[in-house]
Amino acid sequence: MRRSVRWVQRRAPGSGTSRERGSATVEAAIVFPVVLLLIFGIIQGALWFHARHIALGAAQEGARVASAEDGGSGEDRAREFITNLTGGTLIRHVIIHESATTQIATVTVNGQAPSLIPGVDGLPVSQIATASVERFTWPGS
């Protein structure tokens, strides 16, 4: 008695039928742009966050200089800080405003973080720093 061996091609569970051929390509075509948008969004957020920190550092440096007893230009120092740190590329359209009273010096740095999305202006960045003005006082006054 002879046994006949019959080979049966079995499909892996979940492999689907022939009607589903190419479905992975369609799924990738739908998911890939969403993943790219998510990645660009994260990078854009990081650029904006970094630009805010640079603007804050420039405002603090400008306020420090403006509050000194000899009273240098806080606006010039803030602009120099941004230029030296980034070459002027990370914060665009920078506007720096300095104001001082007899007790407080304030420096405001406004600008735009660069945008990764073509045709869209950068996200606005604005930071303010204040410092007490140094002055000579007599004891008891």
C-alpha positions as a LaTeX table, in Angstrom:
\begin{tabular}{lrrr}
\hline
Residue & $x$ (\AA) & $y$ (\AA) & $z$ (\AA) \\
\hline
Met1 & 0.00 & 0.00 & 0.00 \\
Arg2 & 1.35 & 3.19 & $-1.09$ \\
Arg3 & 0.65 & 6.44 & 0.57 \\
Ser4 & 0.38 & 9.48 & $-1.52$ \\
Val5 & 1.80 & 12.61 & $-0.09$ \\
Arg6 & $-0.03$ & 15.72 & $-0.94$ \\
Trp7 & 1.56 & 19.04 & $-0.48$ \\
Val8 & $-0.76$ & 21.80 & 0.54 \\
Gln9 & 0.38 & 25.34 & 0.29 \\
Arg10 & $-0.61$ & 27.06 & 3.43 \\
Arg11 & $-0.79$ & 30.79 & 3.89 \\
Ala12 & 0.45 & 32.53 & 6.92 \\
Pro13 & $-2.33$ & 33.74 & 9.19 \\
Gly14 & $-3.41$ & 37.24 & 8.26 \\
Ser15 & $-1.75$ & 37.14 & 4.85 \\
Gly16 & $-5.09$ & 37.80 & 3.17 \\
Thr17 & $-6.27$ & 36.91 & $-0.26$ \\
Ser18 & $-5.10$ & 37.99 & $-3.64$ \\
Arg19 & $-7.61$ & 40.87 & $-3.55$ \\
Glu20 & $-5.42$ & 42.54 & $-0.93$ \\
Arg21 & $-2.27$ & 42.55 & $-3.00$ \\
Gly22 & $-0.67$ & 46.02 & $-3.01$ \\
Ser23 & $-2.59$ & 47.20 & 0.03 \\
Ala24 & 0.67 & 47.82 & 1.91 \\
Thr25 & 1.71 & 50.28 & $-0.79$ \\
Val26 & $-1.54$ & 52.21 & $-0.46$ \\
Glu27 & $-1.26$ & 52.23 & 3.33 \\
Ala28 & 2.32 & 53.52 & 3.11 \\
Ala29 & 1.23 & 56.23 & 0.67 \\
Ile30 & $-1.34$ & 57.40 & 3.21 \\
Val31 & 0.78 & 57.09 & 6.36 \\
Phe32 & 4.08 & 58.45 & 5.00 \\
Pro33 & 2.93 & 62.08 & 4.53 \\
Val34 & 1.42 & 62.06 & 8.02 \\
Val35 & 4.71 & 60.83 & 9.50 \\
Leu36 & 6.66 & 63.49 & 7.55 \\
Leu37 & 4.26 & 66.19 & 8.76 \\
Leu38 & 4.76 & 65.00 & 12.33 \\
Ile39 & 8.55 & 65.05 & 11.98 \\
Phe40 & 8.55 & 68.53 & 10.42 \\
Gly41 & 6.21 & 69.74 & 13.16 \\
Ile42 & 8.58 & 68.51 & 15.86 \\
Ile43 & 11.57 & 70.14 & 14.15 \\
Gln44 & 9.62 & 73.39 & 13.66 \\
Gly45 & 8.69 & 73.41 & 17.35 \\
Ala46 & 12.32 & 72.85 & 18.32 \\
Leu47 & 13.46 & 75.74 & 16.07 \\
Trp48 & 10.87 & 78.06 & 17.61 \\
Phe49 & 11.80 & 76.99 & 21.14 \\
His50 & 15.52 & 77.53 & 20.43 \\
Ala51 & 14.84 & 80.94 & 18.86 \\
Arg52 & 12.90 & 81.94 & 22.00 \\
His53 & 15.87 & 81.01 & 24.16 \\
Ile54 & 18.26 & 83.01 & 22.00 \\
Ala55 & 15.91 & 86.02 & 22.10 \\
Leu56 & 15.68 & 85.73 & 25.89 \\
Gly57 & 19.46 & 85.53 & 26.21 \\
Ala58 & 19.84 & 88.61 & 24.01 \\
Ala59 & 17.23 & 90.52 & 26.02 \\
Gln60 & 18.92 & 89.58 & 29.30 \\
Glu61 & 22.35 & 90.55 & 27.99 \\
Gly62 & 20.98 & 93.87 & 26.71 \\
Ala63 & 19.25 & 94.59 & 30.03 \\
Arg64 & 22.45 & 93.78 & 31.92 \\
Val65 & 24.45 & 96.26 & 29.83 \\
Ala66 & 21.71 & 98.92 & 29.95 \\
Ser67 & 21.47 & 98.66 & 33.74 \\
Ala68 & 25.19 & 99.16 & 34.34 \\
Glu69 & 26.24 & 102.34 & 36.09 \\
Asp70 & 28.03 & 103.69 & 33.02 \\
Gly71 & 24.92 & 102.78 & 30.97 \\
Gly72 & 25.99 & 101.24 & 27.67 \\
Ser73 & 23.56 & 100.60 & 24.84 \\
Gly74 & 21.51 & 97.51 & 25.66 \\
Glu75 & 20.02 & 97.50 & 22.17 \\
Asp76 & 23.42 & 97.31 & 20.50 \\
Arg77 & 24.58 & 94.57 & 22.88 \\
Ala78 & 21.43 & 92.48 & 22.27 \\
Arg79 & 21.85 & 92.77 & 18.50 \\
Glu80 & 25.54 & 91.84 & 18.79 \\
Phe81 & 24.60 & 88.84 & 20.97 \\
Ile82 & 22.19 & 87.50 & 18.33 \\
Thr83 & 24.63 & 88.09 & 15.49 \\
Asn84 & 27.54 & 86.43 & 17.30 \\
Leu85 & 25.50 & 83.45 & 18.41 \\
Thr86 & 23.52 & 82.64 & 15.26 \\
Gly87 & 24.96 & 84.77 & 12.50 \\
Gly88 & 21.51 & 86.35 & 12.27 \\
Thr89 & 19.95 & 83.26 & 10.67 \\
Leu90 & 17.95 & 81.72 & 13.51 \\
Ile91 & 15.94 & 84.84 & 14.32 \\
Arg92 & 14.82 & 86.90 & 11.34 \\
His93 & 13.33 & 90.40 & 11.21 \\
Val94 & 14.75 & 91.29 & 14.61 \\
Ile95 & 13.40 & 94.39 & 16.32 \\
Ile96 & 15.02 & 95.40 & 19.60 \\
His97 & 13.61 & 98.08 & 21.87 \\
Glu98 & 15.33 & 99.47 & 24.95 \\
Ser99 & 13.73 & 101.61 & 27.62 \\
Ala100 & 15.09 & 102.75 & 30.95 \\
Thr101 & 13.90 & 104.70 & 33.94 \\
Thr102 & 15.95 & 105.78 & 36.91 \\
Gln103 & 15.34 & 102.38 & 38.53 \\
Ile104 & 14.66 & 99.78 & 35.81 \\
Ala105 & 16.15 & 99.02 & 32.39 \\
Thr106 & 14.03 & 96.94 & 29.99 \\
Val107 & 15.03 & 95.35 & 26.69 \\
Thr108 & 12.49 & 93.72 & 24.36 \\
Val109 & 13.55 & 91.43 & 21.51 \\
Asn110 & 11.00 & 90.61 & 18.78 \\
Gly111 & 11.56 & 88.52 & 15.66 \\
Gln112 & 10.57 & 85.42 & 13.74 \\
Ala113 & 11.83 & 81.88 & 13.95 \\
Pro114 & 12.54 & 80.35 & 10.52 \\
Ser115 & 9.80 & 78.22 & 8.96 \\
Leu116 & 10.30 & 74.80 & 7.38 \\
Ile117 & 7.04 & 75.10 & 5.46 \\
Pro118 & 7.53 & 76.95 & 2.16 \\
Gly119 & 5.41 & 80.06 & 1.77 \\
Val120 & 4.70 & 80.38 & 5.49 \\
Asp121 & 6.28 & 83.18 & 7.50 \\
Gly122 & 8.17 & 82.19 & 10.62 \\
Leu123 & 6.59 & 81.88 & 14.02 \\
Pro124 & 6.74 & 85.06 & 16.11 \\
Val125 & 9.26 & 85.26 & 18.94 \\
Ser126 & 9.11 & 87.90 & 21.66 \\
Gln127 & 11.10 & 88.10 & 24.90 \\
Ile128 & 11.43 & 90.82 & 27.53 \\
Ala129 & 14.11 & 91.21 & 30.22 \\
Thr130 & 14.39 & 93.80 & 32.96 \\
Ala131 & 17.18 & 94.68 & 35.36 \\
Ser132 & 17.59 & 97.14 & 38.19 \\
Val133 & 19.68 & 100.16 & 37.23 \\
Glu134 & 22.92 & 100.37 & 39.17 \\
Arg135 & 23.41 & 103.66 & 40.93 \\
Phe136 & 25.58 & 105.02 & 43.67 \\
Thr137 & 23.77 & 105.60 & 46.94 \\
Trp138 & 24.90 & 106.87 & 50.33 \\
Pro139 & 24.29 & 104.76 & 53.39 \\
Gly140 & 20.94 & 105.59 & 54.94 \\
Ser141 & 19.54 & 107.27 & 51.83 \\
\hline
\end{tabular}
